[in-house]
Amino acid sequence: MKLSVIMPAYNEEKHIEGAIEEAIKALERIGLNYEVVVVNDGSKDGTAKKVLGCAKKYSAIKLVSYDENKGKGFAIKEGFKHTNGNMCFLLDSGGEISPINIQEYFNALKYADLAIGSKWHKQSNVQTPLIRKFLSRGFQILAKLLVGIKVSDTQAGLKAFRREALEKLVKVQSVNRYAFDVEFLVLANSLKLKVVELPVHMRLNAGFSLRRILQMLWELLGITYRLRIKKEYQKKALLIAQDRLCFTAINNPIKAYIDSYYLSQALDIEGEPL
């Protein structure tokens, strides 16, 4: 059993060392083999240099780096290519979120495919400016209305996945920047993956820039279009299920026959045949 932590980083020179140290401490408490993959997403400061310094101290650290800033979603996808853990954790590198309860996420993956942090969980400890709390709540309400996700928080910077679940998601992921979390959850719903919400411990700074807010809204509208109009996510989920069925047919023909029947009855999110 091996754990992989992916930490996307953009201009985090001031915080990355502390974030890595906290991640290492949390992973050491679990007591399993692990790796920390830090993705330098085109930073213009000394982020990469700081990570290389940490890598001299901890052999489990890997640095993935490229020159152009391509977005958090892209960084997650790129980082995943460099992991080999059975369970994968996504952790923000800005030091705002603590990995202190990462053991709880690890335990959750024994019965769930995804474990996501929620600022609104009753056991969460979140310190944040009022404006950021207002924006967060507003975005979650809008996401629920547009794409029908049922979780209370899509954007918290701590998530855990079984490897096979994350592999399916990044394979069909199209959002490269801020709203990739929403897309992951829409895809997870289409793939019938089990998702659980867990508490987070966060201390957030001031609100987002107007540009980031508008970018997130634009990406959310794009996800809505692909889900509701093009039915793209449902079709991708069906293709993944068909691939899995072909593999099952080789090893267990009877189960494959039963699965093929249910697959033939597949409906989209609105109850219409695909």
C-alpha positions, 0 to 999 in steps of 0.5 A: 500500500502506497499513498500519493499526495499531489500538491499544485503550486503557483507562486507559493514561494512563501508557503510551500516549505511549510505546507510540505512539512505539514504534509510529511508529518501527517503522512508519517503518522499513517505509517505507510509508504508515501510520496509527495508530488509537487507540481510547479504550475509555471510559477514566476517566483522561487517556488521550484527552488524551495521544493528542490530544497525540501527534496534534498531533505525528504526523498519522498518528494518529487517536483514536476515543473513547466514554464507556463501557468496552465491552471490548478486542474491541469496541474492535478492531471499532470501530477497524477501521471507521476504518482504510483500510489494506491490512494491519491490525495489532493492538497493545496500548497498555500498553507491555508488548509491543514492535513492534520486529519488526513488519516480520516480521509485514508480511512474513508477510502476503505468504503468510498471512492472519493473523500472530499473536505467540506467547510460546512461539515459540522466538525470543520474548523474554518476561519475565513473573512465574511466576504469569502464565506459569502462567495463560497456559499453562493457558488455552492448554491449555484453549482447545485442548481446548475449541475445537480451535485449534492455535496455541500462544498466542492472547492475545499483544498483537501480531497482523497481518491482511490487510484482507479477512481481518480484515473477515470476522472482525469482521463475525461477531465476537460476543465484546467483551472478553478472549477475542475473540482465541480467537474470531478464531482459531476463525473463522479456522479455519472460514474456512480462513484461513492463520495463522502464529505469530511471535516477540514481545518482551514484558515483562509485569507481575503476574498478572490479577485474579480477575474478568478470569480468570473473565470469560475462562473464561466467554467461552471457554465461550460460544465452545465452545457456539457452536462445538460445540453451535450450530455457529454459526461454521461456519454463518457461515463458510458464508454468507461463502463463499456470498457470495464465490461469488456475486461469483465467479460474475459474474467467473469462472463456471467457477471459481464452478462448481468452488467451488460443488461443494466448498462443497456438500461442506462439513463442520463441525469434527467431520466432519458435514455442515452 
